[in-house]
């Protein structure tokens, strides 16, 4: 799924990554809401789930992104 994410323009990718990093940094995994991530990234929740299958796949993408 992340391959659709990789096709987005760089600024949109950065908005989503920054929003997700922020939400996961102030909440534990369970309480980090995809609604909050989508709102902060200024995208719809449906779009977020087009790019990532679920919250776990987004979290794992962020993990790998952070390792790079």
Order of alpha helices (4+ residues) and beta strands (2+ residues): alpha-alpha-alpha-alpha-alpha
